Amino acid sequence: MQNKKTDLYSQSHLVVAAIRVYEHLNSRPPTVDDVCRVINFSAEQGHFICRKLQEIEAIKAVEGSYGTRLFINNHLKLENLPRHEPENKLENDLKKFQDTQKSFSRKIESFQAQQKQKKKDLFTEMEKKLKEELEKK
């Protein structure tokens, strides 16, 4: 079993290495999709990491007549990225959302139970008043 590293630091190094390998093999700079194919990343994940690398100016994306190509600008800026911090924000956000939904569901069930009890009490009260009215007559 392969232990995949999912922190931004490791993935960024993979992307920069893939740019170098692709340039070496094909004698031209890669697109984001080319990089994703080389390292078997999803397009979304590749675009996310490339945007982060562009923000820290580690790579450049140059728009040309044959599409947007990636170039390594300063690979040393990768060392400024946080290490060993897994990118599980999506999982954490999903868990928070699920907890919120469960809490919301519990509130709805509680409210429905209260409404059911109020309805039952109302019918009991109406039945009681109706019996009193019948007894008076």
NORMO-V518595 format. One record per residue. N is the residue number from 1. RES is the residue in three letters. D_LAST is the distance of its C-alpha to the last C-alpha in whole Angstrom. Layout:
BEGIN
N_RES_D_LAST, N_RES_D_LAST
END
This chain:
BEGIN
1_MET_86, 2_GLN_87, 3_ASN_85, 4_LYS_84, 5_LYS_84, 6_THR_81, 7_ASP_82, 8_LEU_83, 9_TYR_87, 10_SER_88, 11_GLN_86, 12_SER_88, 13_HIS_91, 14_LEU_91, 15_VAL_90, 16_VAL_93, 17_ALA_95, 18_ALA_94, 19_ILE_95, 20_ARG_98, 21_VAL_99, 22_TYR_97, 23_GLU_100, 24_HIS_103, 25_LEU_102, 26_ASN_101, 27_SER_104, 28_ARG_101, 29_PRO_98, 30_PRO_94, 31_THR_91, 32_VAL_88, 33_ASP_87, 34_ASP_91, 35_VAL_90, 36_CYS_87, 37_ARG_89, 38_VAL_91, 39_ILE_89, 40_ASN_86, 41_PHE_84, 42_SER_81, 43_ALA_81, 44_GLU_78, 45_GLN_80, 46_GLY_83, 47_HIS_82, 48_PHE_80, 49_ILE_83, 50_CYS_86, 51_ARG_84, 52_LYS_84, 53_LEU_88, 54_GLN_88, 55_GLU_86, 56_ILE_88, 57_GLU_91, 58_ALA_93, 59_ILE_93, 60_LYS_93, 61_ALA_91, 62_VAL_94, 63_GLU_92, 64_GLY_95, 65_SER_96, 66_TYR_95, 67_GLY_92, 68_THR_91, 69_ARG_93, 70_LEU_93, 71_PHE_96, 72_ILE_96, 73_ASN_97, 74_ASN_97, 75_HIS_96, 76_LEU_97, 77_LYS_93, 78_LEU_92, 79_GLU_92, 80_ASN_90, 81_LEU_87, 82_PRO_85, 83_ARG_86, 84_HIS_84, 85_GLU_80, 86_PRO_79, 87_GLU_77, 88_ASN_74, 89_LYS_72, 90_LEU_70, 91_GLU_69, 92_ASN_68, 93_ASP_66, 94_LEU_64, 95_LYS_63, 96_LYS_62, 97_PHE_60, 98_GLN_58, 99_ASP_57, 100_THR_55, 101_GLN_54, 102_LYS_53, 103_SER_51, 104_PHE_49, 105_SER_48, 106_ARG_47, 107_LYS_45, 108_ILE_43, 109_GLU_42, 110_SER_41, 111_PHE_39, 112_GLN_38, 113_ALA_36, 114_GLN_35, 115_GLN_33, 116_LYS_32, 117_GLN_31, 118_LYS_29, 119_LYS_27, 120_LYS_26, 121_ASP_25, 122_LEU_23, 123_PHE_21, 124_THR_20, 125_GLU_19, 126_MET_17, 127_GLU_16, 128_LYS_15, 129_LYS_13, 130_LEU_11, 131_LYS_10, 132_GLU_9, 133_GLU_7, 134_LEU_5, 135_GLU_5, 136_LYS_4, 137_LYS_0
END
